[in-house]
Every structure is written in structure tokens, then in C-alpha cells.
Amino acid sequence: MRVASAAAWAVINILQYAWFGIYSGVCFAVSLVVYGVTWNSESALALGRVVYAPINMQVGLAVVLVEGREQLPKSGPYLLMMNHQSMVDITIAMLICPSAVRFISKRAIAFFPVIGWAMWLYGMVWLDRGDPRAALRAINKAASLLARGRIICTFPEGTRSRDGVIAPFKKGVFVLAAKAGVPIVPVALDGTGTLAPAKGFSPRPVNIRVRIGAPIDPASQEREALMRRVRDTIIDMQLDLGGKGGDKDDAIAVEAAPRRVAARVTA
């Protein structure tokens, strides 16, 4: 019986994987048409929020349960800060935001088929932490988007958690928060790692639970205290959702040394 069940789930997962690939390509193509007709990335991105995200959740056999929607401002600018369990977290951000959302993502995602192409085309922000000048350009671009009233989603852990425990936060997005002076909306989620684990692809029916916290003013305290406050808030909310939380004492990530950039020699 177990063998039969495992075989059935293997077939279901293959079909889901095929769906996600084909449907992502189709939605990207349609968004290109919309973008070409309207020349408006907001209209193209609306397809992701209204069509792409909810249907993919249904195909993934996931039910998304959101608490605290009243905490979310109806319009930007603000920074959404979420813990990070899975690539599905991007879809969750699209679902809960009232309008188009941009993301700050590590540069490697730009080379992912379809997802990377769409993020590049529609003005997402690429972050290369190993290059200080590139990181500064990314912060300036994100600040410019916020100045135009956009919503930006960030994952302060910098990468997906492999075990569901919330990792220490990196400082880059908090530099952005201070520069832009916009509210930070903390969001905790749990369950996306079951739908799409960091390793492998074997989604099972799951309730994805999301809790939205009250906006936090970045001007209310200095950077390290702000980082701890946002992270503590997300940890507390995630524990309430049934997640693993994180170590509050180990709050701030040790930054890797920047790569050396060769100096240009001129005659």
C-alpha cells in the first residue's frame, strides 16, 4: 500500500512540476503582451497577483490562511519583510499585497528561466552582496522605487532556511529602510517549505499560514535595535503559527568579506 501511495504521489508531483513550468511560461508570455500594449509594468504584474499566484496555490494543493490583513497599508510605499522557507514565498507576497510588489533578490535568480526573466523585465532589484558598489546601486534603485510609492518585498535572512528555523538577518535591507524612511511591515509564514522544499520537489497538501504584523517606523531606533525588533516580531508571530521560530540572541548575520574588484589600469 505504501509503495502504491508513493508511486501515486510521484506521478502527481511530476504533473505538478510540468504544470508549473508550462503555466509560468504562458503567464510570462501573456504578461509580455500586456506590457507591450500598455507599456505599464503595473498592469503586467497584476496578472501575477490575480491569476498566476492563486491558481498555482490550488495546483500545489495548498490553502493559504492569512491573519492580520488589516495591518497591511492599502498602498505603498513600504517594505514587506518576511522569513524565507521556499521559492513559494514570492508567490505568497504577490497574493497578500493589495497591488504590484517588487522584490529584492540575489543576482543568481536573474538567470532562472521564466521567473528570472520576468523579474528582470519588470524592474526587480538585484543584490550582489560580494560587490559593495553593486550593493549600493541596488539600495539606490530600491529607494527610488519606494520614492515612487512602490511596495518592495525583502527576505532579510538572505536565503531560504533549510530547516525552517529563522536565520540571522542581514543588514542591507535595513540600510535601505533607513535611507527610504518608509514603514517596515513584518510578515511571518510557515508551511511553504512543505509545498516546495529547498531541496527536491515533493509537495503535499498543506495549510500555509501567514501573519501580518503592525508596521514599524525605521526612524524609531538605531539600525541594530531595529533589526532585532523586526526579527523578534517575525519569530514571535511564526511561533504562534506553529513554526520553529529562531534564536533571538543570534540575530545579526556576520557579513562575508566583499570580493576584491580589480582596479582599472589607464595609461
Secondary structure, DSSP 4 states (H G I P E B T S, - for coil): -HHHHHHHHHHHHHHHHHHHHHHHHHHHHHHHHHHHHH--HHHHHHHIIIIIHHHHHHHTTEEEEEE-GGGS-SS-SEEEEE----THHHHHHHHHSSS-EEEEEEGGGGGSTTHHHHHHHTT-EEE-TT-HHHHHHHHHHHHHHHHTT-EEEE-TTSS--SSSPPPPBPSHHHHHHHHHT--EEEEEEESHHHHS-SSS-----EEEEEEEPPPB-GGGS-HHHHHHHHHHHHHHHHHHTT-----SSS-BPPPPPPPPPPPPP--
